[in-house]
């Protein structure tokens, strides 16, 4: 369950459209999923100051007013952001522009729509040479590359040049036509953009859904997850993937008019439990003789037509089968493909209350409890609240994880000593306990070392299947139905400071 965005305290400043809160606040990043959880994780502006903005100029002022280009900040946006209220702002912590929302050469930023909603009208969002960015609960519409006014090369959201760890969630991206009407892509990534997740979003009424790689030689991009999104009335590029790896699951594709997922130039796509409806050539290699590959499973093809293979047009259907295998490093839970249209309709897009799915085909509301600003100080391990019985199964097991801070070790969480610990390389990350044979576990105790940052949100995952066994915050003991597995993962998705996990204890009862 994800944390809801905090509302900034303080009055709105009419002259700039920005108000600064006097305290720190957590970003709405409790539910980051997919490849954005890797490479140290994606937290955006969590732990930093919160700013309210009602103009594009105010957004740029907030970025430029930080102590440095990496100082965490959450920018809460309300109202319509357009060319008329967006200007270039200068400063040592920013590099902005007048014709777009420019997130360039910066890190640790969240932009989240609040209140009555946030609409970026004919004004694109550009992410360049940046990392750890969250964009949530906003609408971006009618961004043009030709005609008037123009912005961002016609891309609603575009990423390029050494971009890392971006989570775009519950957004609505839309155009009013294709290239001949002046529009380009809704969600583009190129020139070494990696570790991106697009979740619970709507992409519609565009000639081009988006691409990963600007040309057949631009193969430095990848590790992108698309899940629980609606692609509706899109001509092609849903998405176009050149090189790299992408994971598409639980998306609803409706009226893909010319082609859909276009895997080419050596790309590999894992396509799980999606629902394709009233569409044409929804998967394959198109418009090139440089083949791409796919692994398919659990998808529904409802009134999908397939063209014959000819020259540079090679659809995967009419009976798509896998021609590669793709290993996914993170946990995920699949909704059944048959319920995807219903679940996506209730969760995807801005203004849906950040509702999500837990694999039960029933939308879930975000956690209404918002812990607010905290100062964790020097937390200590409170000890188990429900002491487990029996042997700690972690002793003698193995351990690995997603990242580790200098001087720490995965093995420190299974050595029986609270004086040693593992920390992620940032504030979020994952650590796992694993066995050579299936082991039954029903209870876990997490112990923190002295000086640890507070765990704001975590998930316990059955790493074998991706199922979520439990979720919560803080440390202590958590119980769940007994499960037989070979690997269990603690995934920290939100924290204040850097967590120090002294012990990751596992018990049968």
Helices and strands as residue ranges (DSSP letters): E 18-24, G 34-37, E 49-53, H 56-64, E 73-81, G 83-85, E 101-104, E 107-121, E 125-128, E 131-136, E 139-141, G 152-154, E 157-160, E 163-169, E 172-177, G 179-181, E 187-190, E 193-199, E 202-212, E 222-227, E 230-242, E 245-249, E 252-256, E 261-264, E 268-272, E 275-280, E 283-286, E 293-297, E 300-305, E 313-315, G 337-339, H 340-347, E 356-357, E 363-364, E 398-401, G 410-414, E 429-448, E 454-462, E 467-472, E 476-496, E 501-507
